[in-house]
Amino acid sequence: MSKTFKDYLYTRPNYEEYKETFQSRLEKLKNAEDVATARQAIEELNVQQGTIDTMMNLYMIRFSVNMEDEFYKAEDDYWNEYLPKFEDLTTQYAKVLAETPFKGELEDAVPEPAFLLAENQVKVFNESIIELKQEENKLSTAYNNLIASAQIEFNGKKNTLPKMVKYTTDKNRKTRKAASEAVTSWYEEHEAEFDEIYDKMVKNRHQQALKLGYKDYVEMSYDRMNRFGYDRKDVEKYRQQILEYVVPVAQKLYARQAKRIGLEKMAYYDLPVGYPDGNATPKGTTQELLAHAQKMYHELSPETGEFFDFMLNHELLDLETKKGKQSGGYCTFIFDEKSPYIFANYNGTSGDVDVLTHEAGHAFQVFQSQWIKDFQLIWPTIEAAEIFSMSMEFITWPWMDGFFREETQKYKFSHLSGALEFLPYGVLVDHFQHEVYEHPTWTPEERKAAWRKLEKLYKPELDYSESEGLERGIFWYRQGHIFDVPFYYIDYTLAQVVAFQFWKRFEVDKDDAALGDYLKIAKLGGTKTFLEIVAAANLKSPFEEGSLEATILAIDDYLENISEDVLK
């Protein structure tokens, strides 16, 4: 019988022993007098770091599967204390790698992005900002504690913010309006606290940037997020393309939605409801969905069939919701076992199928990239990694009828239109942060005014005439990325517009070469940059002028040809 996930052995690393061996190998690299010695040291360090990454992932997975497990609770305490120490050693390695005199002779063993990552790691962190980073972490915790503390009186009981979602998306308009107002009221009551936390964050991050020699935190963040080959001017041009080509199509879709749900004009609280009788849902049990997914991946290609068999045979999918299990979903990679892992919480919505396409897209990519010896390069950078997940969602469209049956067209319409409608919001979140960190002395009122101004630009469908707080510009308090992981958001939109190009090649152009291009870039992992991966797939860079036009027009045409009769 083949080895399954439960057989994967977890051992808590001994940090002191690891550090001693690691630093000995680091000295070997630092003092290498020839390329062969340098190459050997790098290979040894990659193996050692890969094992630590494996143990960290095994602990993380098993703790998320059952957060009540006493053994892994203790391991969680260990990793909270020691992970920063392991990361500090990784930073030491990055500094030595970035400075090696053998860079040009190591290209066969060390792909160019490894040096780029190392150089950035050295640029964005040193001891001078440790105290600021510690303060930033505390501010992030304060934000998350504030969000978690929400207890909103509604429907005769107290509700957390996640529990309010079922009321804010209710088919009854009076219910969702009242629920939306209750949520907004909570944010208004805590407005001063949100403003204070964020004001301190902005000033803190600006100081980090100045200490490290950057002009501002925007400039620092392009290095911190490993954005290779493009800068803020390129992003500005990209935003213009979203305004020119995407926003008008999104407005047409909102007009159709209003008519579909029986309204002349939608208020902000109507937007979450797309259909009078609810969204498309998958038909079948978890096992039936998995069986169809296995058939789908075998019919798609030999490579995807082999991949999904591996996932099933090695029990690398944990999909059912159960007591003690962490919420949400993710895909990760267990380096020493060459195994992707998919974690989810099935809830009977279309999101259950998305796990079998989106997260499986991630998993397939790392499965194809397992030949890479450097654990950091198994995954490409964030915006590139999402290409594989978002594209797989569309590549598998021909098999959606096996999941949704009579609601397949409804699912496809929601899937494609929802992805397009997200783009202006994703760009808005990024644009807002550029403005904030380019003006670090702004008052909270100036930030809120800037948010509302940008909202009107990118999302003119938002009617806040019944909400004074939202009209003042407080909606962004809800977007945790703005507080916790600044500038991590436009990545989703960049990947989405690339995935749309794949959608067009598969669905509209019927391009026989499209699958081959997807399979080809899946093997690249992080050995190429985002723009290099896009080029290798014979796709256009999102920053190239006019790159969105043909794709968005094709999406608009496709959606217009889906009759409202099949959406009711």
C-alpha positions in Angstrom: 0.0 0.0 0.0 1.3 3.4 -0.9 2.4 5.9 1.8 -0.4 8.4 2.6 -0.5 11.7 4.4 -1.0 10.1 7.8 2.3 8.3 7.4 4.3 11.5 6.8 6.6 11.8 9.8 6.7 15.1 11.8 9.6 15.8 14.1 10.1 19.0 16.0 13.4 20.5 14.8 16.1 21.2 17.3 16.9 24.9 16.5 20.3 24.9 18.1 21.5 21.9 16.2 20.0 23.2 13.0 21.6 26.6 13.5 25.1 25.1 14.1 24.9 23.0 10.9 23.4 25.8 8.9 26.0 28.4 9.9 28.8 25.9 9.2 27.4 25.4 5.6 26.9 29.2 5.3 30.6 29.8 6.2 31.5 27.2 3.5 29.5 29.2 0.9 30.8 32.5 2.2 34.5 31.4 2.0 34.2 29.2 -1.1 37.2 29.6 -3.4 35.7 27.8 -6.4 32.3 27.4 -7.9 32.1 23.6 -7.1 32.4 24.3 -3.4 29.8 27.1 -3.6 27.4 24.9 -5.5 27.8 22.0 -3.0 27.2 24.4 0.0 24.0 25.8 -1.7 22.7 22.3 -2.4 23.3 21.3 1.3 21.6 24.5 2.5 18.6 23.9 0.2 18.1 20.4 1.5 18.3 21.7 5.1 15.9 24.5 4.5 13.5 22.2 2.6 13.3 19.9 5.6 12.5 22.8 8.0 9.8 23.9 5.5 8.4 20.4 5.4 8.2 20.2 9.2 6.6 23.6 9.4 4.0 22.6 6.8 3.2 19.3 8.5 2.6 21.0 11.8 0.6 23.7 10.2 -1.7 21.3 8.3 -2.3 19.0 11.2 -3.0 21.8 13.6 -5.4 23.4 11.1 -7.2 20.1 10.6 -7.8 19.8 14.4 -7.0 22.9 16.5 -8.1 21.0 19.6 -5.2 18.5 19.2 -3.0 19.0 22.4 0.2 17.8 20.7 -0.1 20.3 17.8 -1.2 23.0 20.2 2.2 22.7 21.8 3.8 22.6 18.4 2.0 25.8 17.5 3.6 27.5 20.6 7.0 26.2 19.4 6.7 27.5 15.9 5.3 30.9 17.1 8.6 31.3 19.1 11.1 29.7 16.7 9.9 30.5 13.2 11.3 34.1 13.3 14.6 32.6 14.4 14.6 30.2 11.4 13.6 33.1 9.2 16.6 35.1 10.5 18.9 32.3 9.4 17.3 32.3 5.9 17.9 36.1 5.7 21.6 35.4 6.6 21.7 32.9 3.7 20.1 35.5 1.4 22.8 38.0 2.2 25.6 35.6 1.5 24.0 34.3 -1.7 23.4 37.9 -2.9 27.1 38.7 -2.5 28.6 35.5 -3.9 31.3 36.2 -6.6 30.2 33.1 -8.4 26.7 34.3 -9.4 27.4 34.1 -13.1 28.8 30.6 -12.9 26.0 29.2 -10.7 23.1 29.8 -13.1 22.7 26.0 -13.7 22.2 25.4 -10.0 20.6 28.7 -9.0 18.0 30.3 -11.2 18.1 34.1 -11.6 15.0 34.6 -9.4 16.8 33.1 -6.4 19.3 35.9 -6.6 16.6 38.5 -7.1 14.7 37.2 -4.0 17.9 37.2 -2.0 18.7 40.7 -3.0 15.2 41.9 -2.0 15.3 40.1 1.3 18.5 41.9 2.2 17.1 45.3 1.0 13.8 45.1 3.0 15.1 43.9 6.3 17.9 44.6 8.7 18.3 45.1 12.5 17.5 48.8 12.3 13.7 48.1 11.8 13.2 45.2 14.3 11.5 47.4 16.9 9.3 49.0 14.2 8.4 45.5 12.9 7.5 44.4 16.4 5.3 47.4 16.9 3.7 46.8 13.5 2.9 43.2 14.5 1.2 44.5 17.7 -0.9 47.0 15.6 -1.9 44.2 13.3 -3.0 42.1 16.3 -4.9 45.0 17.7 -6.8 45.3 14.3 -7.6 41.6 14.3 -8.7 41.6 17.9 -11.0 44.5 17.2 -12.6 42.7 14.2 -12.9 39.5 16.3 -14.5 41.4 19.2 -17.6 42.4 17.1 -20.9 41.3 18.7 -23.7 42.7 16.6 -27.3 42.5 17.9 -29.5 41.1 15.1 -32.4 38.7 14.8 -32.7 38.4 18.5 -29.0 37.3 19.2 -25.5 38.6 19.1 -23.5 37.8 16.0 -19.9 38.0 14.9 -19.1 39.7 11.6 -18.8 36.4 9.7 -22.2 35.3 11.0 -23.8 38.5 9.8 -23.0 37.5 6.1 -26.0 35.2 5.9 -28.3 38.2 6.8 -26.5 40.8 4.6 -27.0 38.4 1.7 -30.6 37.4 2.5 -33.1 37.3 -0.4 -35.5 39.4 1.7 -34.5 43.1 1.0 -35.7 44.4 4.4 -33.6 41.8 6.2 -30.4 42.5 4.2 -30.8 46.3 4.5 -31.3 46.1 8.3 -28.3 43.7 8.6 -26.1 45.9 6.4 -27.0 48.9 8.5 -26.2 47.0 11.7 -22.8 46.0 10.4 -22.0 49.6 9.3 -23.1 50.9 12.7 -20.6 48.7 14.4 -17.8 50.0 12.2 -19.0 53.6 12.9 -19.0 53.0 16.7 -15.4 51.9 16.5 -14.3 54.4 13.9 -11.8 56.2 16.1 -10.1 52.9 17.0 -9.7 51.9 13.4 -8.4 55.3 12.5 -5.9 55.3 15.4 -4.6 51.8 14.5 -4.2 52.6 10.8 -2.6 56.0 11.5 0.1 54.4 13.6 0.6 51.7 11.0 1.1 54.2 8.2 3.6 56.3 10.2 5.4 53.1 11.3 5.8 51.7 7.8 6.9 55.1 6.5 9.6 55.1 9.1 10.7 51.6 8.1 11.1 52.7 4.5 13.1 55.8 5.4 15.4 53.8 7.7 16.1 51.3 4.9 16.9 54.2 2.5 13.7 54.1 0.4 11.8 57.2 -0.7 8.6 55.9 0.7 6.8 52.7 1.7 5.4 52.3 -1.8 8.9 51.9 -3.2 9.9 49.6 -0.4 6.8 47.4 -0.9 7.6 46.7 -4.6 10.8 45.1 -3.3 9.0 43.5 -0.3 6.4 41.9 -2.6 9.1 40.8 -5.1 7.6 42.6 -8.0 10.2 42.0 -10.7 10.2 43.8 -14.1 7.5 46.4 -13.4 7.0 49.4 -11.2 4.4 51.9 -10.0 4.2 53.6 -13.4 3.4 50.3 -15.0 0.7 49.7 -12.4 -0.7 53.2 -13.0 -1.1 52.4 -16.8 -2.8 49.1 -15.9 -5.3 50.9 -13.6 -6.2 53.0 -16.6 -6.9 49.9 -18.7 -9.3 48.7 -15.9 -11.1 52.0 -16.0 -11.3 52.1 -19.7 -12.3 48.5 -20.5 -13.6 46.8 -17.4 -15.6 49.4 -15.4 -18.1 50.0 -18.3 -18.8 46.2 -18.7 -19.2 45.8 -15.0 -21.8 48.6 -15.0 -23.8 46.8 -17.7 -23.7 43.7 -15.5 -25.0 45.5 -12.5 -27.9 46.9 -14.5 -28.8 43.4 -15.6 -28.6 42.3 -12.0 -31.0 45.0 -10.8 -33.5 44.0 -13.4 -33.1 40.3 -12.5 -33.9 40.9 -8.9 -36.8 43.2 -9.6 -35.2 46.6 -8.8 -35.1 49.8 -10.8 -31.8 50.8 -9.0 -29.8 48.8 -6.5 -28.6 50.3 -3.2 -25.3 49.1 -1.8 -27.0 46.4 0.2 -28.6 44.8 -2.9 -25.3 44.0 -4.6 -24.6 40.7 -2.9 -27.8 39.2 -4.3 -27.4 38.0 -7.9 -30.6 35.9 -8.3 -34.0 35.9 -6.8 -33.8 32.1 -6.1 -30.2 31.9 -5.0 -26.9 30.9 -6.7 -26.0 27.7 -8.5 -25.1 24.9 -6.1 -23.2 21.6 -6.8 -25.2 18.4 -7.1 -23.9 15.4 -5.2 -22.0 14.3 -2.1 -18.3 15.1 -1.5 -17.4 11.6 -2.9 -19.5 12.1 -6.0 -17.8 15.5 -6.6 -14.4 13.9 -6.2 -15.2 11.1 -8.5 -16.3 13.6 -11.2 -13.2 15.7 -10.6 -11.0 12.6 -11.1 -12.8 11.8 -14.4 -12.4 15.5 -15.4 -8.7 15.6 -14.8 -8.1 12.3 -16.6 -10.0 13.6 -19.6 -8.2 16.9 -19.5 -4.6 15.6 -19.9 -2.4 12.7 -18.8 -0.5 15.1 -16.6 -3.5 16.3 -14.7 -4.9 12.8 -14.4 -1.6 11.5 -12.9 -1.6 14.5 -10.5 -5.2 14.0 -9.2 -4.7 10.2 -8.8 -1.6 11.1 -6.6 -3.7 13.5 -4.5 -6.4 10.8 -3.9 -4.1 7.8 -3.4 -2.0 9.7 -0.9 -5.0 11.2 0.9 -3.9 14.8 0.3 -7.3 16.5 0.3 -9.1 17.4 3.5 -12.4 18.9 2.4 -15.2 18.3 5.0 -16.0 20.7 7.8 -15.7 19.2 11.2 -15.4 20.1 14.9 -12.1 21.8 15.8 -11.1 22.4 12.2 -9.8 25.9 11.2 -12.0 27.9 8.8 -11.1 28.7 5.2 -9.1 26.9 2.6 -5.6 26.7 1.2 -3.1 24.7 -0.8 0.5 24.1 0.4 3.4 21.9 -0.6 5.3 19.3 1.6 8.8 19.6 0.2 10.5 16.4 1.4 7.5 14.3 0.4 7.0 16.0 -3.0 3.3 16.4 -2.1 0.8 19.2 -2.6 -1.9 19.4 0.1 -5.4 20.9 -0.3 -7.4 22.0 2.8 -11.0 23.2 2.6 -14.4 23.4 4.5 -17.2 22.3 2.2 -20.5 24.1 2.8 -22.7 23.1 -0.1 -22.0 26.2 -2.2 -20.3 26.6 -5.6 -17.1 27.2 -3.5 -16.9 23.5 -3.0 -16.3 23.1 -6.8 -13.9 26.0 -6.8 -11.7 24.1 -4.4 -11.5 21.3 -7.0 -10.4 23.8 -9.6 -8.8 26.8 -8.0 -6.8 25.0 -5.2 -6.2 22.1 -7.5 -4.6 24.6 -10.0 -2.2 25.6 -7.3 -1.5 22.0 -6.4 -1.0 20.9 -10.0 1.6 23.7 -10.5 3.7 22.7 -7.5 3.3 19.0 -8.4 4.8 19.8 -11.8 7.5 22.0 -10.2 8.7 19.3 -7.7 11.9 18.9 -9.7 13.2 22.3 -8.3 15.7 21.8 -5.6 15.2 25.2 -3.9 12.0 25.1 -1.8 11.6 28.8 -2.2 11.3 28.4 -6.0 8.7 25.6 -6.0 6.2 28.5 -6.0 6.4 31.5 -8.3 5.8 35.0 -6.8 2.3 35.7 -5.7 0.8 37.3 -8.8 2.3 34.5 -10.9 1.1 31.7 -8.6 -2.5 32.8 -8.9 -2.4 32.4 -12.7 -2.5 28.6 -12.3 -5.4 28.5 -9.9 -7.6 31.1 -11.6 -6.8 29.7 -15.1 -7.7 26.1 -14.0 -11.1 27.4 -12.9 -11.8 28.2 -16.6 -9.9 25.4 -18.2 -12.2 22.9 -16.5 -15.4 24.6 -17.7 -16.3 21.8 -20.2 -16.9 19.5 -17.2 -19.0 21.9 -15.1 -22.3 20.2 -16.1 -21.1 17.2 -14.1 -21.1 19.4 -11.0 -24.0 21.7 -11.6 -26.3 19.9 -14.1 -29.2 22.1 -15.0 -27.6 25.1 -13.3 -24.4 25.0 -15.3 -25.0 28.1 -17.3 -26.0 30.0 -14.2 -22.7 29.0 -12.6 -20.7 30.0 -15.6 -22.4 33.4 -15.8 -21.8 34.0 -12.1 -18.2 32.8 -12.3 -17.2 34.9 -15.2 -19.1 38.0 -14.3 -18.0 37.9 -10.7 -14.4 37.6 -11.7 -14.7 40.6 -14.0 -16.6 42.7 -11.4 -13.9 42.0 -8.8 -11.2 43.7 -11.0 -12.2 47.3 -10.3 -12.4 46.7 -6.5 -9.0 44.9 -6.5 -7.4 47.9 -8.3 -9.2 50.3 -6.0 -7.6 48.7 -2.9 -4.2 49.0 -4.4 -4.7 52.5 -5.7 -5.9 53.6 -2.2 -2.7 52.3 -0.6 -0.5 54.1 -3.1 -2.2 57.3 -2.2 -2.0 56.7 1.5 1.7 55.9 1.6 2.6 58.6 -0.8 0.9 61.0 1.7 2.0 59.6 5.1 1.0 62.8 6.9 -2.7 62.6 5.8 -5.3 62.8 8.6 -7.8 59.9 9.0 -10.4 62.2 7.4 -8.2 62.8 4.3 -7.7 59.0 3.9 -11.5 58.4 4.1 -12.2 61.1 1.6 -9.5 59.6 -0.8 -11.2 56.1 -0.5 -14.6 57.5 -1.3 -13.2 59.5 -4.3 -11.6 56.3 -5.7 -14.7 54.3 -5.0 -16.7 56.7 -7.2 -14.1 56.2 -9.9 -13.8 52.4 -9.9 -17.2 51.4 -8.5 -19.8 54.0 -9.6 -22.6 51.5 -8.9 -22.3 52.0 -5.2 -25.2 54.0 -3.9 -24.5 55.0 -0.3 -27.3 57.7 -0.1 -28.8 55.7 2.8 -25.5 55.4 4.7 -23.7 58.5 6.0 -20.8 56.4 7.3 -20.1 54.6 4.0 -20.6 57.9 2.1 -17.8 59.4 4.2 -15.5 56.5 3.1 -15.2 53.9 5.9 -15.9 50.7 3.9 -12.1 49.9 3.7 -12.0 49.2 7.4 -13.3 45.7 6.4 -10.5 44.9 4.1 -8.0 43.2 6.3 -5.3 43.2 3.6 -5.0 47.0 4.0 -4.1 46.6 7.6 -2.3 43.2 7.8 -0.5 42.7 4.4 -0.2 46.1 2.7 0.0 46.0 -1.1 -1.0 42.3 -1.3 -4.1 42.7 -3.4 -3.4 43.8 -7.0 -1.7 40.4 -7.4 -5.2 38.8 -7.6 -6.2 41.1 -10.4 -3.0 40.7 -12.4 -3.4 36.9 -12.3 -7.1 37.2 -13.2 -6.6 39.2 -16.4 -4.0 36.7 -17.4 -6.4 33.8 -16.6 -9.0 35.6 -18.7 -6.6 35.3 -21.7 -6.5 31.6 -21.1 -10.4 31.6 -20.9 -10.5 33.3 -24.3 -8.1 30.9 -25.9 -10.0 27.8 -24.6 -13.6 29.0 -24.8 -13.7 31.5 -27.7 -10.7 30.9 -29.9 -10.7 27.1 -29.4 -6.9 27.3 -29.5 -5.4 23.8 -29.5 -2.1 25.2 -28.2 -3.6 26.7 -25.0 -3.4 23.6 -22.8 0.2 22.9 -23.9 1.2 26.4 -22.9 -0.5 26.0 -19.5 1.3 22.7 -18.9 4.6 24.2 -20.0 4.5 27.1 -17.5 3.3 24.9 -14.7 6.8 23.3 -14.7 8.6 26.6 -14.4 7.6 27.2 -10.7 9.6 30.2 -9.4 12.5 29.7 -11.8 11.0 32.6 -13.9 9.5 35.9 -13.0 5.8 36.8 -13.4 6.4 38.6 -16.8 8.6 35.8 -18.0 6.0 33.2 -17.2 3.3 35.2 -19.0 5.6 35.5 -22.1 6.4 31.7 -21.9 2.6 31.0 -22.1 2.3 33.2 -25.2 0.1 35.6 -23.4 0.2 39.4 -23.1 1.5 41.3 -20.2 -1.2 43.1 -18.3 1.0 46.2 -18.5 1.1 46.2 -22.2 -1.2 48.9 -23.6 -4.4 47.4 -25.1 -3.7 44.0 -23.6 -7.1 43.9 -21.9 -9.2 45.2 -24.7 -9.8 42.0 -26.8 -10.2 39.8 -23.8 -12.8 42.0 -22.1 -14.7 42.5 -25.3 -14.9 38.7 -25.7 -16.2 38.3 -22.1 -18.7 41.1 -22.6 -20.0 39.4 -25.8 -20.1 35.9 -24.1 -22.1 37.2 -21.1 -24.5 39.2 -23.4 -25.3 36.0 -25.2 -26.5 34.2 -22.1 -30.2 34.7 -21.9 -31.8 36.0 -18.6 -34.2 33.1 -19.0 -31.6 30.5 -18.0 -30.5 32.7 -15.0 -33.8 32.8 -13.3 
